[in-house]
Amino acid sequence: MEPQLPFWGTITEEGEENHNQEEQDFLVEEGFNMLKFFGNHPSYCMMSMGNELWGSKKILNDIIGGYKKFDNRHLYTQGSNNFQWFPNVIENDDFFVGVRLANDRRIRGSYAMCDAPLGHIQTDKPAANHDYDSIIRPKKQANSTEVSEDGTVQIQYGTTMKTVKASEADADFIPEVPIVTHEIGQYETYPNFKEIEKYTGSLKARNFEVFRERLEEKGLLPLAEDYFKCSGKLAVQCYKEEMEAVFRSRLLGGFQILDIQDFSGQGTALVGVLDAFMDSKGLITDSEWREFCNDAVVMARFDSYVLEAVSSFKAHTELCNYRPDLKDGKLICTLTLENSEVIGKVEKNFVAEGNYTDICDVEFTLPQVTKNTKAVLSLEIDGTDIRNHYDLWVIPTVEKTDISGAYIFNEVNEEAESLLKQGKTVLILPDLSKLENSIEGFYCQDFWCYHMFCIISQMMKKPDPVGTMGLLIDTEHPALAGFAGEKYSTPQWWEIVQNSRSVILDDFKGEKNVIVRTIDNFDRNHDLSLLYEYEKDGGKVVVCSCDFDKLSHSPEGRAFIKSVVDYVRN
């Protein structure tokens, strides 16, 4: 446990603006009471002076010094993510807690748009190779945050914003105390409206009721359960990479998750794999969660989850181990296709040295496949409960994107109209740079709560968050016959989503069939599509709001193009 003083604000010195001595005296006394009444608790290991504090380092240091003199059994820190873009360590700090060591030295996988630049999980193609060691001990100087001429900087402050005086940021800031990364996670899921019936006491789920009404007004309520499950599956994938990036980082001292339980405040932050009642949402089992969040985690390090057929897959295996009784073991590493065919198996004995052990490199040759095929890379330490797995996607080889024989246009023009009247199918590839009433493609799950952080971004005059929550895919539709996959977002869709815009179909007149739907957040509830179709004049219009030129440069992009073009060509 790391209890902290009940404060989210600024610590001031006597004579400074807004100084409140009575408030600070209360906080200091409260800290002594915490130590006095709970200090003997065996889990009370650490103590923080508050959450995201600003103000006087001298006063903070004096407060910690008083507590250390009173009870030196605990480890103390000045606060969690203090001074935000201007992190520092003071004399009495036993450890550091924050989300960055400088503006572009980020030690977390995701950030709010108002707190940009964003994290690697939000910007990079899904991979299992990221760690923070080169950020903690950089080889070159980082870019410092811009400070206004008056020496101030705008920050997120609670659920609003504030202008504060900035101390000089040290771009070469390298703490000599253990580093803990702050509030990692925060991947949102869509509400599960079945949860409403669990509120049987005085507290009612009025928020969920409002969200359900909004979705119903848009005519999308039948999609609610799919929205919940598919957004949740993407959130779990993001959590796995967030946790493993931490466990791969050998210079990182620890992490704080926010939160694996839903939080009903701050606009409703449904960021948990557990609901507000601490019950599982059914998105992941407890044993699967322990694969990547445990006192011992076995991992593979590789560059992409998406692999081209007949290529070589290489990975490095390693163990993060905090079990004192685990001294050696045998790794069993297996790559298996979805039809249970074993591609390869490696067994390797190892000696566990310290907390981090490099076990071995593995390499497997992938077979030829005729469709997108899932392969599972499984790792286990023989005779223990330590195991992990990765879902990979093997993509068939498509040498070029042949679009001959298909009727392709940027819009429904006169020629397209003529073809439709002949009963033909036309494919519309809109010019994305001119596509109005649309939202940019963003693969990663939304951060914390769209409503709250959209308001903060607007107050700070920064870009709004994209706010989407993954895909809902009609896997049975013939347009995707050549691009098999799950109902929800998986890494083979990253290139496609990132090179797309989702069309807002709220005001679409007539019947339509959405094949690949983008899930919007519960604040907007736009009817969003990446790929849809509708009947017109006896023919069919298929609209795909993706950049085929950019997609043609990746195996999965070419496979997607072929699948869509084959459908409209037939």
C-alpha positions as CSV (number, residue, x, y, z in Angstrom):
1,M,0.0,0.0,0.0
2,E,1.0,3.6,-0.7
3,P,-1.4,5.8,1.2
4,Q,-1.3,9.5,0.4
5,L,-2.4,12.7,2.0
6,P,-5.9,13.6,0.8
7,F,-4.8,16.5,-1.4
8,W,-4.8,17.3,-5.1
9,G,-3.5,20.9,-5.3
10,T,-0.7,23.3,-4.5
11,I,1.6,23.4,-1.5
12,T,2.5,27.0,-0.7
13,E,4.8,28.9,1.5
14,E,3.7,31.6,4.0
15,G,3.2,34.9,2.1
16,E,2.5,33.3,-1.2
17,E,-0.7,33.8,-3.2
18,N,-3.6,31.6,-2.0
19,H,-1.6,30.3,1.0
20,N,-3.8,28.5,3.4
21,Q,-1.9,27.6,6.6
22,E,-4.9,26.0,8.3
23,E,-5.4,23.7,5.3
24,Q,-1.7,22.7,5.3
25,D,-1.6,22.2,9.0
26,F,-4.5,19.9,8.7
27,L,-2.8,17.9,6.0
28,V,0.4,17.5,7.9
29,E,-1.5,16.5,11.1
30,E,-3.5,14.0,9.1
31,G,-0.3,12.4,7.9
32,F,1.0,12.0,11.4
33,N,-2.4,10.4,12.4
34,M,-2.1,8.0,9.4
35,L,1.3,6.9,10.7
36,K,0.2,6.8,14.3
37,F,-2.9,4.7,13.8
38,F,-2.0,2.6,10.8
39,G,1.8,2.7,10.7
40,N,2.1,-0.9,12.1
41,H,0.0,-2.3,9.3
42,P,2.2,-4.8,7.4
43,S,1.1,-3.6,4.0
44,Y,1.7,0.1,4.8
45,C,5.1,0.2,2.9
46,M,5.1,3.6,1.2
47,M,3.6,7.0,1.6
48,S,2.9,9.9,-0.8
49,M,2.2,13.6,0.0
50,G,-0.7,13.8,-2.5
51,N,-1.7,13.6,-6.1
52,E,-0.2,15.7,-8.9
53,L,0.9,18.5,-6.6
54,W,2.5,21.8,-7.4
55,G,4.1,24.5,-5.3
56,S,7.0,24.7,-2.8
57,K,9.6,21.9,-3.0
58,K,11.0,23.2,0.3
59,I,7.7,22.7,2.2
60,L,7.2,19.3,0.6
61,N,10.7,18.3,1.6
62,D,10.1,19.6,5.2
63,I,6.9,17.6,5.5
64,I,8.5,14.4,4.4
65,G,11.4,15.0,6.8
66,G,9.0,15.3,9.7
67,Y,7.4,12.0,8.8
68,K,10.7,10.2,8.4
69,K,11.8,11.4,11.8
70,F,8.6,10.2,13.3
71,D,8.5,6.8,11.5
72,N,11.4,5.8,9.3
73,R,10.0,2.3,8.4
74,H,8.2,3.5,5.3
75,L,9.4,4.8,1.9
76,Y,8.3,8.3,1.2
77,T,7.7,10.3,-2.0
78,Q,6.8,14.0,-2.5
79,G,3.7,12.9,-4.4
80,S,2.3,11.1,-7.4
81,N,3.2,12.9,-10.7
82,N,4.1,16.1,-9.0
83,F,5.0,19.1,-11.3
84,Q,3.8,17.0,-14.3
85,W,6.0,18.3,-17.2
86,F,8.7,19.5,-14.8
87,P,9.5,16.4,-12.7
88,N,12.1,16.5,-10.0
89,V,13.5,14.6,-7.0
90,I,13.9,16.3,-3.6
91,E,16.2,15.4,-0.9
92,N,13.8,13.3,1.2
93,D,12.4,11.4,-1.7
94,D,12.9,7.6,-1.4
95,F,11.3,7.0,-4.8
96,F,9.9,8.9,-7.8
97,V,6.3,8.6,-9.1
98,G,5.4,10.1,-12.5
99,V,4.3,9.7,-16.1
100,R,7.3,11.4,-17.8
101,L,10.9,12.4,-17.1
102,A,10.7,15.2,-19.7
103,N,8.2,16.2,-22.4
104,D,9.2,13.4,-24.8
105,R,10.5,11.0,-22.3
106,R,7.3,9.2,-21.6
107,I,7.1,6.2,-19.2
108,R,3.4,5.4,-19.8
109,G,1.7,3.8,-22.8
110,S,-1.3,6.2,-23.2
111,Y,-2.1,9.9,-22.4
112,A,-5.1,12.2,-22.7
113,M,-4.9,14.5,-25.8
114,C,-4.6,17.5,-23.5
115,D,-1.5,15.9,-22.0
116,A,0.1,15.0,-25.4
117,P,2.4,13.8,-26.9
118,L,0.6,10.5,-26.8
119,G,2.0,7.2,-25.8
120,H,3.4,4.3,-27.9
121,I,0.2,2.2,-27.5
122,Q,-1.8,5.1,-29.0
123,T,0.6,5.9,-31.9
124,D,2.6,2.8,-32.8
125,K,1.6,-0.4,-34.7
126,P,1.0,-3.1,-32.1
127,A,4.1,-4.9,-31.1
128,A,5.7,-6.7,-28.2
129,N,9.0,-4.9,-28.0
130,H,8.6,-1.6,-26.1
131,D,10.4,-0.8,-22.9
132,Y,11.3,2.4,-21.0
133,D,15.0,1.7,-20.3
134,S,16.3,4.0,-23.0
135,I,13.9,6.7,-21.8
136,I,15.1,6.4,-18.2
137,R,18.8,6.5,-19.2
138,P,18.7,8.4,-22.5
139,K,21.6,8.7,-24.9
140,K,20.6,12.2,-26.1
141,Q,18.9,15.2,-24.5
142,A,15.2,15.3,-24.6
143,N,13.0,18.2,-25.9
144,S,12.0,20.4,-23.1
145,T,8.4,21.7,-22.7
146,E,7.7,25.2,-24.0
147,V,7.2,27.8,-21.3
148,S,5.4,31.1,-21.8
149,E,7.3,34.4,-21.7
150,D,5.9,35.0,-18.2
151,G,7.3,31.8,-17.0
152,T,4.0,29.9,-16.8
153,V,2.6,26.7,-18.3
154,Q,-0.9,25.4,-18.8
155,I,-1.6,22.1,-17.1
156,Q,-4.6,19.8,-16.6
157,Y,-5.6,20.5,-13.0
158,G,-8.1,18.0,-11.6
159,T,-11.0,17.9,-14.0
160,T,-10.3,21.4,-15.3
161,M,-7.1,23.4,-16.2
162,K,-4.8,25.8,-14.5
163,T,-1.9,28.1,-15.4
164,V,1.0,27.6,-13.0
165,K,4.5,29.0,-12.6
166,A,7.0,26.6,-14.1
167,S,10.3,25.7,-12.6
168,E,13.1,25.1,-15.1
169,A,12.7,21.7,-16.7
170,D,15.8,19.5,-16.7
171,A,15.7,17.6,-20.0
172,D,18.5,15.4,-18.6
173,F,16.6,14.6,-15.4
174,I,17.7,11.1,-14.4
175,P,16.4,10.1,-10.9
176,E,18.8,8.2,-8.7
177,V,15.9,6.7,-6.7
178,P,13.5,4.0,-7.9
179,I,11.0,5.1,-10.6
180,V,7.4,4.2,-10.4
181,T,5.1,4.9,-13.4
182,H,1.9,6.6,-12.5
183,E,-1.8,5.8,-13.4
184,I,-1.0,3.4,-16.3
185,G,-3.9,1.8,-18.2
186,Q,-7.1,3.9,-18.4
187,Y,-8.5,2.1,-21.5
188,E,-12.2,2.7,-21.7
189,T,-15.0,0.2,-22.5
190,Y,-18.5,0.8,-23.6
191,P,-21.1,0.5,-20.8
192,N,-22.7,-2.8,-20.1
193,F,-26.3,-1.9,-19.6
194,K,-27.1,-5.2,-18.0
195,E,-25.2,-3.8,-15.0
196,I,-28.1,-1.4,-14.3
197,E,-30.1,-4.2,-12.6
198,K,-27.3,-4.7,-10.1
199,Y,-28.1,-1.3,-8.4
200,T,-30.7,-2.6,-6.0
201,G,-30.0,-0.2,-3.1
202,S,-30.3,3.5,-2.6
203,L,-27.6,4.2,-5.3
204,K,-29.0,4.0,-8.9
205,A,-27.2,3.8,-12.2
206,R,-28.7,7.0,-13.6
207,N,-25.6,7.6,-15.7
208,F,-26.1,4.2,-17.4
209,E,-29.7,5.0,-17.9
210,V,-28.9,8.3,-19.6
211,F,-26.3,6.6,-21.8
212,R,-28.8,3.9,-22.8
213,E,-31.4,6.5,-23.7
214,R,-28.8,8.3,-25.9
215,L,-28.0,5.2,-27.8
216,E,-31.6,4.3,-28.3
217,E,-32.3,7.8,-29.7
218,K,-29.7,7.2,-32.3
219,G,-31.3,3.8,-33.2
220,L,-28.2,1.9,-32.2
221,L,-29.4,0.2,-29.0
222,P,-29.5,-3.3,-30.5
223,L,-25.7,-3.0,-30.9
224,A,-25.1,-2.2,-27.2
225,E,-23.9,-5.7,-26.1
226,D,-21.6,-6.0,-29.1
227,Y,-20.3,-2.5,-28.4
228,F,-19.5,-3.5,-24.8
229,K,-17.8,-6.8,-25.7
230,C,-15.8,-5.6,-28.7
231,S,-14.6,-2.4,-27.1
232,G,-13.6,-4.4,-24.0
233,K,-11.6,-6.9,-26.0
234,L,-9.6,-4.0,-27.5
235,A,-9.1,-2.5,-24.0
236,V,-7.7,-5.8,-22.8
237,Q,-5.2,-5.9,-25.6
238,C,-4.1,-2.4,-24.7
239,Y,-3.7,-3.4,-21.1
240,K,-1.6,-6.4,-21.9
241,E,0.9,-4.3,-23.9
242,E,0.8,-1.6,-21.2
243,M,1.7,-4.1,-18.5
244,E,4.4,-6.0,-20.5
245,A,6.1,-2.7,-21.5
246,V,6.5,-2.2,-17.7
247,F,7.8,-5.7,-17.0
248,R,10.3,-5.5,-19.9
249,S,11.7,-2.3,-18.4
250,R,14.6,-3.3,-16.2
251,L,15.3,0.2,-14.9
252,L,11.7,0.8,-13.8
253,G,10.9,0.3,-10.1
254,G,7.2,-0.4,-10.3
255,F,3.8,0.8,-11.6
256,Q,0.4,2.0,-10.4
257,I,-2.7,1.0,-12.4
258,L,-5.7,3.3,-12.8
259,D,-7.8,1.2,-12.5
260,I,-8.9,-2.4,-13.1
261,Q,-12.3,-1.4,-11.5
262,D,-14.7,1.0,-13.2
263,F,-15.0,4.5,-11.7
264,S,-18.4,6.1,-11.8
265,G,-17.1,9.6,-11.3
266,Q,-15.4,12.1,-13.7
267,G,-18.0,11.6,-16.5
268,T,-18.0,7.9,-15.8
269,A,-14.7,6.2,-16.5
270,L,-15.3,2.6,-17.5
271,V,-11.7,1.6,-17.5
272,G,-11.9,-1.6,-15.6
273,V,-11.8,-5.3,-16.4
274,L,-13.9,-5.4,-13.3
275,D,-17.2,-3.4,-13.0
276,A,-18.0,-0.9,-10.2
277,F,-19.0,-3.9,-8.0
278,M,-15.6,-5.5,-8.4
279,D,-17.2,-8.3,-10.5
280,S,-15.5,-9.5,-13.7
281,K,-16.9,-8.0,-16.9
282,G,-16.2,-11.3,-18.6
283,L,-13.6,-9.8,-20.9
284,I,-10.7,-11.7,-19.5
285,T,-10.3,-14.5,-16.9
286,D,-8.3,-14.0,-13.8
287,S,-5.7,-16.6,-14.9
288,E,-5.3,-14.8,-18.3
289,W,-4.8,-11.5,-16.4
290,R,-2.1,-13.1,-14.3
291,E,-0.2,-14.0,-17.5
292,F,1.0,-10.4,-17.8
293,C,0.4,-9.0,-14.3
294,N,2.0,-11.2,-11.7
295,D,5.1,-11.6,-9.5
296,A,6.7,-13.6,-12.3
297,V,5.9,-12.8,-16.0
298,V,7.4,-14.7,-18.9
299,M,7.3,-12.7,-22.2
300,A,8.2,-12.8,-25.8
301,R,9.7,-9.7,-27.5
302,F,8.9,-9.3,-31.2
303,D,8.2,-6.5,-33.7
304,S,4.8,-7.3,-35.0
305,Y,1.7,-9.4,-34.4
306,V,1.0,-9.4,-38.1
307,L,3.2,-11.8,-40.2
308,E,3.3,-12.6,-43.9
309,A,3.0,-16.2,-44.9
310,V,6.2,-18.1,-45.6
311,S,8.3,-15.6,-43.7
312,S,10.4,-16.1,-40.6
313,F,9.0,-15.2,-37.2
314,K,11.7,-14.3,-34.6
315,A,11.2,-13.6,-30.9
316,H,13.3,-13.1,-27.8
317,T,12.0,-14.8,-24.6
318,E,12.7,-13.3,-21.2
319,L,11.5,-13.6,-17.6
320,C,10.7,-10.9,-15.1
321,N,10.9,-12.7,-11.7
322,Y,10.2,-11.5,-8.2
323,R,9.7,-15.0,-6.7
324,P,12.6,-15.7,-4.4
325,D,12.1,-19.4,-4.7
326,L,12.3,-19.5,-8.5
327,K,16.0,-20.1,-9.2
328,D,15.9,-22.0,-12.5
329,G,13.4,-23.6,-14.8
330,K,12.6,-24.9,-18.3
331,L,10.9,-22.7,-20.9
332,I,8.5,-24.4,-23.3
333,C,7.7,-22.2,-26.3
334,T,5.2,-23.4,-28.9
335,L,3.7,-21.8,-32.1
336,T,0.4,-23.3,-33.1
337,L,-2.0,-22.5,-35.9
338,E,-5.8,-22.1,-35.2
339,N,-6.4,-25.6,-36.6
340,S,-4.1,-27.0,-33.8
341,E,-1.2,-27.6,-36.2
342,V,2.1,-27.1,-34.4
343,I,4.5,-25.0,-36.4
344,G,7.4,-25.4,-34.0
345,K,8.4,-26.0,-30.4
346,V,11.4,-25.0,-28.4
347,E,12.4,-26.1,-24.9
348,K,15.2,-24.3,-23.0
349,N,16.6,-24.8,-19.5
350,F,17.7,-21.6,-17.8
351,V,19.0,-20.2,-14.5
352,A,17.1,-17.3,-13.1
353,E,19.6,-14.5,-12.3
354,G,18.2,-11.6,-10.3
355,N,14.9,-10.1,-11.4
356,Y,15.5,-10.3,-15.1
357,T,16.6,-13.3,-17.2
358,D,17.1,-13.5,-20.9
359,I,16.2,-17.1,-21.8
360,C,16.6,-17.6,-25.5
361,D,15.8,-16.5,-29.0
362,V,13.3,-18.5,-31.0
363,E,12.6,-18.6,-34.8
364,F,9.8,-20.3,-36.7
365,T,9.1,-20.5,-40.4
366,L,5.5,-19.7,-41.2
367,P,3.5,-21.9,-43.6
368,Q,1.6,-20.7,-46.7
369,V,-2.0,-19.9,-45.9
370,T,-5.0,-19.1,-48.1
371,K,-6.7,-16.8,-45.7
372,N,-5.8,-14.7,-42.6
373,T,-5.0,-17.3,-40.0
374,K,-4.5,-16.9,-36.3
375,A,-1.5,-18.5,-34.7
376,V,-0.9,-18.7,-31.0
377,L,2.6,-18.3,-29.5
378,S,2.5,-19.9,-26.1
379,L,5.1,-19.7,-23.3
380,E,5.3,-21.6,-20.1
381,I,7.8,-22.3,-17.3
382,D,7.5,-26.1,-16.9
383,G,6.0,-27.2,-13.6
384,T,4.7,-23.7,-12.6
385,D,1.7,-21.4,-13.1
386,I,3.9,-19.0,-15.1
387,R,2.6,-18.8,-18.7
388,N,1.7,-16.3,-21.4
389,H,0.4,-16.3,-24.9
390,Y,0.2,-14.0,-27.9
391,D,-2.3,-14.1,-30.8
392,L,-0.5,-13.6,-34.0
393,W,-2.0,-13.2,-37.5
394,V,-0.5,-14.8,-40.6
395,I,-1.5,-13.0,-43.8
396,P,-1.5,-14.8,-47.2
397,T,0.9,-13.4,-49.7
398,V,-0.7,-10.9,-52.1
399,E,1.9,-9.6,-54.5
400,K,0.0,-6.6,-55.9
401,T,-3.3,-5.0,-55.5
402,D,-5.2,-5.9,-58.7
403,I,-8.3,-3.7,-59.0
404,S,-9.0,-4.4,-62.7
405,G,-12.5,-5.3,-63.5
406,A,-14.0,-3.3,-60.6
407,Y,-15.9,-0.1,-60.9
408,I,-14.2,2.3,-58.6
409,F,-15.0,6.0,-58.1
410,N,-14.4,8.8,-55.6
411,E,-18.1,9.6,-55.5
412,V,-21.3,8.6,-57.1
413,N,-21.0,10.5,-60.4
414,E,-22.9,10.2,-63.7
415,E,-20.9,7.2,-64.8
416,A,-21.5,5.4,-61.5
417,E,-25.2,6.2,-61.7
418,S,-25.4,4.6,-65.2
419,L,-23.7,1.5,-63.9
420,L,-26.0,1.2,-60.9
421,K,-29.0,1.4,-63.3
422,Q,-27.5,-1.6,-65.0
423,G,-27.5,-3.5,-61.7
424,K,-23.8,-3.2,-61.2
425,T,-21.9,-2.8,-58.0
426,V,-19.7,0.2,-57.6
427,L,-17.0,0.8,-55.1
428,I,-16.6,4.4,-53.7
429,L,-13.2,5.3,-52.3
430,P,-13.8,8.9,-51.0
431,D,-10.9,11.4,-51.1
432,L,-10.1,11.3,-47.4
433,S,-8.7,14.8,-47.4
434,K,-12.1,16.2,-48.5
435,L,-14.3,13.8,-46.6
436,E,-16.6,15.9,-44.5
437,N,-18.7,14.6,-41.6
438,S,-16.1,12.0,-40.6
439,I,-13.7,11.2,-37.8
440,E,-10.0,10.3,-38.3
441,G,-8.9,6.7,-37.9
442,F,-7.5,5.8,-34.5
443,Y,-6.8,2.2,-33.6
444,C,-6.2,2.5,-29.8
445,Q,-9.0,2.5,-27.2
446,D,-10.2,5.9,-25.9
447,F,-8.5,7.2,-22.7
448,W,-10.4,7.3,-19.4
449,C,-13.6,9.2,-20.4
450,Y,-14.2,11.1,-23.7
451,H,-16.5,13.7,-22.2
452,M,-14.2,14.8,-19.4
453,F,-11.0,15.1,-21.5
454,C,-12.8,16.7,-24.4
455,I,-13.9,19.5,-22.2
456,I,-10.3,19.9,-20.7
457,S,-8.8,19.9,-24.2
458,Q,-11.2,22.6,-25.4
459,M,-10.4,24.7,-22.3
460,M,-6.7,24.3,-23.0
461,K,-7.2,25.1,-26.7
462,K,-5.8,21.7,-27.7
463,P,-7.1,19.1,-30.2
464,D,-10.2,17.1,-29.1
465,P,-9.5,13.4,-28.5
466,V,-10.6,11.2,-31.3
467,G,-12.8,9.3,-28.9
468,T,-13.5,6.1,-30.8
469,M,-13.5,2.7,-29.1
470,G,-12.4,0.1,-31.7
471,L,-14.3,-1.9,-34.3
472,L,-17.4,-4.0,-34.6
473,I,-16.9,-6.3,-37.6
474,D,-19.4,-8.4,-39.6
475,T,-17.0,-11.3,-40.0
476,E,-19.6,-13.3,-42.0
477,H,-20.0,-10.7,-44.8
478,P,-18.6,-11.7,-48.2
479,A,-16.7,-8.5,-48.5
480,L,-14.4,-9.8,-45.8
481,A,-14.3,-13.4,-47.2
482,G,-10.6,-12.8,-47.9
483,F,-9.8,-11.0,-44.7
484,A,-10.8,-13.4,-41.9
485,G,-10.6,-12.2,-38.3
486,E,-12.4,-11.6,-35.0
487,K,-15.5,-9.5,-34.5
488,Y,-13.4,-6.9,-32.7
489,S,-10.2,-5.0,-33.4
490,T,-7.1,-7.1,-33.8
491,P,-3.6,-5.9,-34.9
492,Q,-4.2,-6.9,-38.6
493,W,-6.7,-3.9,-38.7
494,W,-4.2,-1.3,-37.5
495,E,-2.9,-0.3,-40.9
496,I,-6.5,-0.2,-42.2
497,V,-7.8,1.9,-39.4
498,Q,-4.9,4.3,-39.3
499,N,-5.2,5.0,-43.0
500,S,-9.0,5.6,-42.9
501,R,-11.7,8.0,-41.7
502,S,-14.9,6.8,-40.2
503,V,-18.0,8.3,-42.0
504,I,-20.7,9.7,-39.7
505,L,-24.0,8.1,-40.9
506,D,-26.4,9.7,-38.4
507,D,-28.4,11.4,-41.1
508,F,-28.2,8.7,-43.7
509,K,-31.5,8.3,-45.5
510,G,-32.8,4.8,-46.4
511,E,-31.5,1.3,-45.6
512,K,-27.8,0.6,-45.3
513,N,-25.6,-2.3,-44.2
514,V,-22.5,-1.4,-42.1
515,I,-19.9,-4.1,-42.7
516,V,-17.0,-2.6,-40.6
517,R,-18.4,-0.3,-37.9
518,T,-16.3,2.0,-35.7
519,I,-17.6,2.1,-32.1
520,D,-18.2,5.7,-30.9
521,N,-18.1,6.7,-27.2
522,F,-21.3,7.0,-25.2
523,D,-21.2,10.8,-25.2
524,R,-21.5,11.2,-28.9
525,N,-22.9,7.9,-30.1
526,H,-22.3,8.6,-33.8
527,D,-23.3,5.9,-36.3
528,L,-19.8,5.4,-37.7
529,S,-18.6,3.3,-40.6
530,L,-15.3,2.4,-42.2
531,L,-17.0,0.0,-44.8
532,Y,-20.7,0.0,-45.7
533,E,-23.1,-0.6,-48.6
534,Y,-26.6,0.3,-49.7
535,E,-28.9,-0.4,-52.7
536,K,-29.4,2.4,-55.3
537,D,-31.2,2.4,-58.7
538,G,-31.1,-1.4,-58.9
539,G,-27.4,-1.7,-58.2
540,K,-25.2,-1.6,-55.1
541,V,-22.9,1.1,-53.7
542,V,-20.1,-0.1,-51.5
543,V,-18.3,2.7,-49.6
544,C,-14.8,2.1,-48.1
545,S,-13.3,5.2,-46.5
546,C,-9.7,3.9,-46.6
547,D,-6.6,5.0,-48.5
548,F,-5.9,2.1,-50.8
549,D,-2.6,3.6,-51.9
550,K,-1.2,3.6,-48.4
551,L,-2.7,0.1,-47.7
552,S,-1.0,-1.4,-50.7
553,H,2.4,-1.1,-48.8
554,S,1.6,-3.7,-46.2
555,P,0.6,-7.5,-46.5
556,E,-2.6,-7.0,-44.5
557,G,-3.5,-3.9,-46.5
558,R,-3.1,-5.7,-49.8
559,A,-5.2,-8.6,-48.4
560,F,-7.9,-6.3,-47.3
561,I,-8.0,-4.5,-50.7
562,K,-8.2,-7.8,-52.5
563,S,-11.0,-9.0,-50.3
564,V,-13.1,-5.8,-50.9
565,V,-12.3,-5.6,-54.6
566,D,-13.2,-9.3,-55.1
567,Y,-16.5,-8.7,-53.5
568,V,-17.5,-5.7,-55.7
569,R,-16.0,-7.3,-58.8
570,N,-18.2,-10.4,-58.4
